[in-house]
Amino acid sequence: MADDERPPEVTPWGKKQEEWEMAGFSWVSTPRHGGIYLTPNQRKDIPDLIKPHSADAEGIWWEEDSAWSLPVVYLLAQRPHGSLSDEEEYLLERAHHAARDWFPDEWEQMTGREIKPGESYQRGEGSEPGEIHADDLLAGTIWRSSPENSWVPEGMVGVAAYPGKAFLDSNMDPARTHAARYFLIPEAEVKWRALPFEFNAACQQEVTGREGTPPTQTKEAEAGRGTPESRADVSQRDTRRARDRELDDLIKQQDEKQKAKEQQRVPERHTPDRER
């Protein structure tokens, strides 16, 4: 990908933390949120109809909860039948579902189809995932393994999960009303899934810290300069650092004592044996 087509370092949600490509779209995440970045070639065809729903109102950035679905539907649905990859087909299916739920008027105008009863949550005719799984956990944010995300092992993704009702109570911004629980999920199980998605929490590893507190953002992370880190990780890291400092000090003291002994040591003089 050319440099001018890559997402800028600063996004509408803060400094870019991660970047990856899926189904021909550039996805980014920050410590607080994320979404899709459209390249100049992609956004030149975006209609004015849906631009107001982008994060910048210019059709460049589209947040990951629901607005992402609009450019995906528009750009992929007009492709010739049979020309989409499996990954693109899956993403388009998810995009149709999200766009019908949250932007029914725009979806109808883009596709030329009429929404049937039971297909749109906004029109009171559908079932948003949060309503279906009101008491189950849905993943609302994901972090992929990277040097910056040391708490996420290779081959796994970290997710911030909330009860389904949190997405309804907060207009798809669950962090405003509910505390997150953090889990590690095999990357293969998440690859093509669009947020929010349900997962079996009982089968995944929950990341908790002291007194059951899940990972929290540091001040640097909240300002867009850091990464999520569990309090357990912080505690363990600080303990290791303190132990390493004590060990270094002990080694230095021993070295200094050894040098002092060597300086005070009188060289042994060789004397021939006395004749008997």
C-alpha positions as a LaTeX table, in Angstrom:
\begin{tabular}{lrrr}
\hline
Residue & $x$ (\AA) & $y$ (\AA) & $z$ (\AA) \\
\hline
Met1 & 0.00 & 0.00 & 0.00 \\
Ala2 & 1.35 & 3.40 & $-0.98$ \\
Asp3 & 2.23 & 5.78 & 1.84 \\
Asp4 & $-0.47$ & 8.25 & 0.77 \\
Glu5 & $-3.08$ & 5.48 & 1.04 \\
Arg6 & $-2.16$ & 4.43 & 4.58 \\
Pro7 & $-4.16$ & 5.80 & 7.52 \\
Pro8 & $-2.57$ & 8.89 & 9.12 \\
Glu9 & $-1.03$ & 8.58 & 12.56 \\
Val10 & $-3.75$ & 10.76 & 14.12 \\
Thr11 & $-7.37$ & 9.62 & 13.87 \\
Pro12 & $-10.65$ & 11.18 & 15.06 \\
Trp13 & $-10.35$ & 8.93 & 18.14 \\
Gly14 & $-6.76$ & 9.70 & 19.05 \\
Lys15 & $-3.32$ & 8.55 & 17.98 \\
Lys16 & $-3.32$ & 5.42 & 15.85 \\
Gln17 & $-2.28$ & 2.37 & 17.82 \\
Glu18 & $-2.78$ & $-0.46$ & 15.35 \\
Glu19 & $-3.49$ & $-0.80$ & 11.66 \\
Trp20 & $-4.54$ & $-3.81$ & 9.59 \\
Glu21 & $-6.28$ & $-4.58$ & 6.32 \\
Met22 & $-9.41$ & $-6.66$ & 5.89 \\
Ala23 & $-11.48$ & $-7.14$ & 2.76 \\
Gly24 & $-9.67$ & $-4.29$ & 1.05 \\
Phe25 & $-10.35$ & $-1.78$ & 3.82 \\
Ser26 & $-7.87$ & $-0.21$ & 6.22 \\
Trp27 & $-8.90$ & $-0.64$ & 9.84 \\
Val28 & $-7.33$ & 1.22 & 12.74 \\
Ser29 & $-7.63$ & 1.11 & 16.49 \\
Thr30 & $-6.72$ & 3.56 & 19.23 \\
Pro31 & $-6.72$ & 3.09 & 23.01 \\
Arg32 & $-10.32$ & 4.30 & 23.05 \\
His33 & $-12.00$ & 3.44 & 19.74 \\
Gly34 & $-11.37$ & 2.72 & 16.07 \\
Gly35 & $-12.84$ & 2.33 & 12.63 \\
Ile36 & $-12.22$ & 2.36 & 8.89 \\
Tyr37 & $-10.07$ & 4.74 & 6.90 \\
Leu38 & $-10.98$ & 5.17 & 3.23 \\
Thr39 & $-8.21$ & 5.78 & 0.74 \\
Pro40 & $-8.52$ & 8.72 & $-1.69$ \\
Asn41 & $-9.53$ & 6.26 & $-4.42$ \\
Gln42 & $-12.23$ & 4.69 & $-2.25$ \\
Arg43 & $-13.78$ & 7.87 & $-0.95$ \\
Lys44 & $-13.98$ & 9.65 & $-4.31$ \\
Asp45 & $-17.13$ & 7.64 & $-5.08$ \\
Ile46 & $-18.75$ & 7.96 & $-1.65$ \\
Pro47 & $-22.11$ & 9.75 & $-2.09$ \\
Asp48 & $-23.09$ & 12.83 & $-0.11$ \\
Leu49 & $-26.01$ & 10.79 & 1.21 \\
Ile50 & $-23.86$ & 8.95 & 3.72 \\
Lys51 & $-20.90$ & 11.33 & 4.30 \\
Pro52 & $-22.58$ & 13.06 & 7.29 \\
His53 & $-22.39$ & 9.74 & 9.16 \\
Ser54 & $-18.59$ & 9.57 & 8.88 \\
Ala55 & $-16.53$ & 10.67 & 11.87 \\
Asp56 & $-15.21$ & 13.71 & 10.01 \\
Ala57 & $-18.34$ & 14.37 & 7.91 \\
Glu58 & $-16.12$ & 14.17 & 4.82 \\
Gly59 & $-16.26$ & 10.44 & 4.20 \\
Ile60 & $-12.70$ & 9.68 & 5.31 \\
Trp61 & $-13.12$ & 8.05 & 8.74 \\
Trp62 & $-15.96$ & 5.72 & 9.77 \\
Glu63 & $-16.26$ & 4.49 & 13.35 \\
Glu64 & $-16.21$ & 0.78 & 14.08 \\
Asp65 & $-19.56$ & 0.32 & 15.86 \\
Ser66 & $-22.00$ & 0.94 & 13.03 \\
Ala67 & $-21.04$ & 3.72 & 10.59 \\
Trp68 & $-18.35$ & 1.51 & 9.02 \\
Ser69 & $-21.12$ & $-0.47$ & 7.38 \\
Leu70 & $-22.17$ & 2.36 & 5.06 \\
Pro71 & $-19.05$ & 2.64 & 2.88 \\
Val72 & $-18.64$ & $-1.14$ & 2.91 \\
Val73 & $-22.16$ & $-1.65$ & 1.57 \\
Tyr74 & $-21.80$ & 1.09 & $-1.00$ \\
Leu75 & $-18.40$ & 0.02 & $-2.32$ \\
Leu76 & $-18.83$ & $-3.77$ & $-2.22$ \\
Ala77 & $-22.50$ & $-4.16$ & $-3.14$ \\
Gln78 & $-21.97$ & $-2.55$ & $-6.53$ \\
Arg79 & $-19.24$ & $-5.03$ & $-7.48$ \\
Pro80 & $-20.18$ & $-7.71$ & $-10.06$ \\
His81 & $-21.79$ & $-10.83$ & $-8.64$ \\
Gly82 & $-19.21$ & $-13.53$ & $-7.93$ \\
Ser83 & $-16.28$ & $-11.13$ & $-7.91$ \\
Leu84 & $-16.00$ & $-10.86$ & $-4.12$ \\
Ser85 & $-13.63$ & $-12.95$ & $-2.04$ \\
Asp86 & $-14.94$ & $-15.00$ & 0.88 \\
Glu87 & $-13.66$ & $-12.33$ & 3.26 \\
Glu88 & $-15.41$ & $-9.58$ & 1.30 \\
Glu89 & $-18.63$ & $-11.59$ & 1.14 \\
Tyr90 & $-18.60$ & $-12.08$ & 4.89 \\
Leu91 & $-17.88$ & $-8.42$ & 5.63 \\
Leu92 & $-20.58$ & $-7.28$ & 3.20 \\
Glu93 & $-23.11$ & $-9.55$ & 4.89 \\
Arg94 & $-22.28$ & $-8.04$ & 8.27 \\
Ala95 & $-22.37$ & $-4.54$ & 6.78 \\
His96 & $-25.83$ & $-5.09$ & 5.30 \\
His97 & $-27.09$ & $-6.20$ & 8.69 \\
Ala98 & $-25.60$ & $-3.22$ & 10.55 \\
Ala99 & $-26.68$ & $-0.66$ & 7.94 \\
Arg100 & $-30.25$ & $-1.95$ & 7.85 \\
Asp101 & $-30.40$ & $-1.78$ & 11.64 \\
Trp102 & $-28.93$ & 1.69 & 12.16 \\
Phe103 & $-29.28$ & 3.51 & 8.82 \\
Pro104 & $-32.38$ & 2.03 & 7.20 \\
Asp105 & $-33.20$ & 5.03 & 4.97 \\
Glu106 & $-29.67$ & 5.27 & 3.62 \\
Trp107 & $-29.51$ & 1.51 & 3.10 \\
Glu108 & $-32.70$ & 1.52 & 1.04 \\
Gln109 & $-31.45$ & 4.37 & $-1.14$ \\
Met110 & $-28.05$ & 2.77 & $-1.68$ \\
Thr111 & $-29.37$ & $-0.69$ & $-2.53$ \\
Gly112 & $-32.70$ & 0.18 & $-4.13$ \\
Arg113 & $-34.34$ & $-2.42$ & $-1.93$ \\
Glu114 & $-37.12$ & $-2.02$ & 0.60 \\
Ile115 & $-36.54$ & $-3.17$ & 4.16 \\
Lys116 & $-38.89$ & $-5.93$ & 5.15 \\
Pro117 & $-40.52$ & $-6.30$ & 8.57 \\
Gly118 & $-38.05$ & $-7.66$ & 11.07 \\
Glu119 & $-34.95$ & $-6.36$ & 9.25 \\
Ser120 & $-34.33$ & $-3.01$ & 10.97 \\
Tyr121 & $-33.79$ & $-2.30$ & 14.64 \\
Gln122 & $-34.10$ & 1.48 & 14.20 \\
Arg123 & $-37.56$ & 1.07 & 12.75 \\
Gly124 & $-38.57$ & $-1.06$ & 15.68 \\
Glu125 & $-38.85$ & $-4.08$ & 13.45 \\
Gly126 & $-35.61$ & $-5.91$ & 14.10 \\
Ser127 & $-33.53$ & $-7.42$ & 16.81 \\
Glu128 & $-30.22$ & $-5.72$ & 17.52 \\
Pro129 & $-27.59$ & $-8.16$ & 18.89 \\
Gly130 & $-27.57$ & $-6.33$ & 22.19 \\
Glu131 & $-31.27$ & $-6.97$ & 22.59 \\
Ile132 & $-31.07$ & $-10.63$ & 21.65 \\
His133 & $-28.16$ & $-11.20$ & 24.03 \\
Ala134 & $-29.02$ & $-8.62$ & 26.66 \\
Asp135 & $-27.34$ & $-10.57$ & 29.46 \\
Asp136 & $-24.56$ & $-12.17$ & 27.43 \\
Leu137 & $-21.18$ & $-10.61$ & 26.76 \\
Leu138 & $-20.47$ & $-8.93$ & 23.44 \\
Ala139 & $-17.01$ & $-7.84$ & 22.34 \\
Gly140 & $-17.03$ & $-4.08$ & 21.77 \\
Thr141 & $-13.34$ & $-3.36$ & 21.14 \\
Ile142 & $-10.41$ & $-5.51$ & 20.08 \\
Trp143 & $-6.61$ & $-5.21$ & 20.37 \\
Arg144 & $-4.32$ & $-7.27$ & 18.19 \\
Ser145 & $-0.96$ & $-8.61$ & 19.30 \\
Ser146 & 1.85 & $-6.13$ & 18.72 \\
Pro147 & 4.93 & $-4.80$ & 20.52 \\
Glu148 & 2.79 & $-2.00$ & 21.90 \\
Asn149 & 0.17 & $-4.46$ & 23.19 \\
Ser150 & 2.39 & $-6.62$ & 25.36 \\
Trp151 & $-0.61$ & $-7.99$ & 27.25 \\
Val152 & $-1.91$ & $-9.71$ & 24.07 \\
Pro153 & 0.12 & $-12.84$ & 23.19 \\
Glu154 & 0.98 & $-13.77$ & 19.61 \\
Gly155 & $-1.93$ & $-15.56$ & 17.93 \\
Met156 & $-4.51$ & $-13.98$ & 20.25 \\
Val157 & $-6.58$ & $-10.81$ & 20.32 \\
Gly158 & $-7.65$ & $-8.89$ & 23.39 \\
Val159 & $-11.28$ & $-7.81$ & 23.64 \\
Ala160 & $-13.19$ & $-5.44$ & 25.87 \\
Ala161 & $-16.55$ & $-7.07$ & 26.53 \\
Tyr162 & $-19.83$ & $-5.66$ & 27.81 \\
Pro163 & $-23.30$ & $-7.11$ & 28.45 \\
Gly164 & $-25.50$ & $-6.83$ & 25.39 \\
Lys165 & $-27.84$ & $-4.37$ & 27.10 \\
Ala166 & $-24.92$ & $-1.93$ & 27.48 \\
Phe167 & $-24.95$ & $-1.32$ & 23.74 \\
Leu168 & $-28.62$ & $-0.40$ & 23.87 \\
Asp169 & $-28.45$ & 1.71 & 27.02 \\
Ser170 & $-25.62$ & 3.86 & 25.64 \\
Asn171 & $-26.46$ & 4.20 & 21.95 \\
Met172 & $-23.70$ & 1.78 & 20.94 \\
Asp173 & $-21.10$ & 3.31 & 23.27 \\
Pro174 & $-21.12$ & 0.75 & 26.12 \\
Ala175 & $-18.05$ & 2.15 & 27.88 \\
Arg176 & $-20.12$ & 5.18 & 28.89 \\
Thr177 & $-22.47$ & 3.13 & 31.06 \\
His178 & $-20.76$ & $-0.15$ & 31.90 \\
Ala179 & $-17.36$ & $-1.36$ & 33.05 \\
Ala180 & $-15.56$ & $-3.61$ & 30.59 \\
Arg181 & $-14.30$ & $-7.12$ & 31.16 \\
Tyr182 & $-11.22$ & $-8.12$ & 29.21 \\
Phe183 & $-10.58$ & $-11.45$ & 27.51 \\
Leu184 & $-8.01$ & $-13.11$ & 25.27 \\
Ile185 & $-9.49$ & $-14.92$ & 22.26 \\
Pro186 & $-7.68$ & $-16.94$ & 19.56 \\
Glu187 & $-7.16$ & $-14.72$ & 16.54 \\
Ala188 & $-8.64$ & $-17.31$ & 14.19 \\
Glu189 & $-12.01$ & $-17.01$ & 15.98 \\
Val190 & $-12.13$ & $-13.24$ & 15.50 \\
Lys191 & $-10.61$ & $-12.69$ & 12.05 \\
Trp192 & $-13.73$ & $-11.88$ & 10.07 \\
Arg193 & $-16.11$ & $-10.90$ & 12.83 \\
Ala194 & $-17.46$ & $-7.36$ & 12.92 \\
Leu195 & $-18.09$ & $-5.59$ & 16.21 \\
Pro196 & $-20.01$ & $-6.10$ & 18.36 \\
Phe197 & $-19.99$ & $-9.90$ & 18.39 \\
Glu198 & $-20.95$ & $-12.53$ & 20.92 \\
Phe199 & $-18.42$ & $-15.04$ & 22.25 \\
Asn200 & $-18.39$ & $-17.78$ & 24.83 \\
Ala201 & $-16.68$ & $-16.13$ & 27.79 \\
Ala202 & $-16.55$ & $-19.43$ & 29.71 \\
Cys203 & $-14.19$ & $-20.84$ & 27.07 \\
Gln204 & $-11.85$ & $-17.85$ & 26.91 \\
Gln205 & $-9.16$ & $-16.50$ & 29.21 \\
Glu206 & $-10.26$ & $-13.47$ & 31.21 \\
Val207 & $-7.56$ & $-10.93$ & 31.99 \\
Thr208 & $-7.97$ & $-9.56$ & 35.49 \\
Gly209 & $-5.81$ & $-7.69$ & 37.95 \\
Arg210 & $-5.67$ & $-6.99$ & 41.63 \\
Glu211 & $-9.06$ & $-7.33$ & 43.29 \\
Gly212 & $-10.54$ & $-8.52$ & 40.01 \\
Thr213 & $-9.94$ & $-5.19$ & 38.27 \\
Pro214 & $-9.61$ & $-5.62$ & 34.47 \\
Pro215 & $-6.91$ & $-3.91$ & 32.40 \\
Thr216 & $-7.16$ & $-0.13$ & 32.46 \\
Gln217 & $-5.80$ & 2.60 & 30.26 \\
Thr218 & $-2.90$ & 4.57 & 31.59 \\
Lys219 & $-2.99$ & 8.37 & 31.37 \\
Glu220 & $-0.71$ & 8.12 & 28.36 \\
Ala221 & $-3.07$ & 5.63 & 26.72 \\
Glu222 & $-6.10$ & 7.80 & 27.36 \\
Ala223 & $-4.28$ & 10.64 & 25.65 \\
Gly224 & $-3.64$ & 8.39 & 22.67 \\
Arg225 & $-0.01$ & 7.70 & 23.48 \\
Gly226 & $-0.14$ & 4.34 & 25.21 \\
Thr227 & $-1.69$ & 0.89 & 25.26 \\
Pro228 & $-4.10$ & $-0.98$ & 27.51 \\
Glu229 & $-2.36$ & $-2.74$ & 30.37 \\
Ser230 & $-3.78$ & $-4.80$ & 33.19 \\
Arg231 & $-3.17$ & $-3.80$ & 36.77 \\
Ala232 & $-1.79$ & $-7.28$ & 37.29 \\
Asp233 & 0.72 & $-6.63$ & 34.51 \\
Val234 & 1.65 & $-3.29$ & 36.08 \\
Ser235 & 2.10 & $-4.88$ & 39.51 \\
Gln236 & 4.18 & $-7.74$ & 38.13 \\
Arg237 & 6.24 & $-5.38$ & 36.01 \\
Asp238 & 6.96 & $-3.09$ & 38.97 \\
Thr239 & 7.84 & $-6.07$ & 41.15 \\
Arg240 & 10.23 & $-7.39$ & 38.52 \\
Arg241 & 11.83 & $-3.99$ & 38.11 \\
Ala242 & 12.30 & $-3.57$ & 41.87 \\
Arg243 & 13.79 & $-7.07$ & 42.13 \\
Asp244 & 16.10 & $-6.38$ & 39.18 \\
Arg245 & 17.26 & $-3.12$ & 40.77 \\
Glu246 & 18.00 & $-4.89$ & 44.07 \\
Leu247 & 19.92 & $-7.58$ & 42.22 \\
Asp248 & 21.92 & $-5.01$ & 40.25 \\
Asp249 & 22.76 & $-3.14$ & 43.46 \\
Leu250 & 23.88 & $-6.37$ & 45.13 \\
Ile251 & 26.10 & $-7.29$ & 42.18 \\
Lys252 & 27.65 & $-3.81$ & 42.18 \\
Gln253 & 28.35 & $-4.04$ & 45.92 \\
Gln254 & 29.99 & $-7.42$ & 45.51 \\
Asp255 & 32.09 & $-6.13$ & 42.61 \\
Glu256 & 33.21 & $-3.13$ & 44.63 \\
Lys257 & 34.17 & $-5.33$ & 47.60 \\
Gln258 & 36.11 & $-7.67$ & 45.32 \\
Lys259 & 37.99 & $-4.75$ & 43.75 \\
Ala260 & 38.80 & $-3.36$ & 47.19 \\
Lys261 & 40.20 & $-6.72$ & 48.29 \\
Glu262 & 42.34 & $-6.97$ & 45.18 \\
Gln263 & 43.73 & $-3.47$ & 45.74 \\
Gln264 & 44.61 & $-4.28$ & 49.38 \\
Arg265 & 46.11 & $-7.63$ & 48.59 \\
Val266 & 49.94 & $-7.72$ & 48.91 \\
Pro267 & 51.56 & $-9.62$ & 46.08 \\
Glu268 & 53.10 & $-12.85$ & 47.31 \\
Arg269 & 56.88 & $-12.93$ & 47.04 \\
His270 & 58.52 & $-16.15$ & 45.91 \\
Thr271 & 61.39 & $-17.20$ & 48.19 \\
Pro272 & 63.55 & $-20.23$ & 47.63 \\
Asp273 & 63.41 & $-23.05$ & 50.12 \\
Arg274 & 65.99 & $-22.85$ & 52.84 \\
Glu275 & 68.77 & $-25.28$ & 52.75 \\
Arg276 & 68.64 & $-27.80$ & 55.44 \\
\hline
\end{tabular}
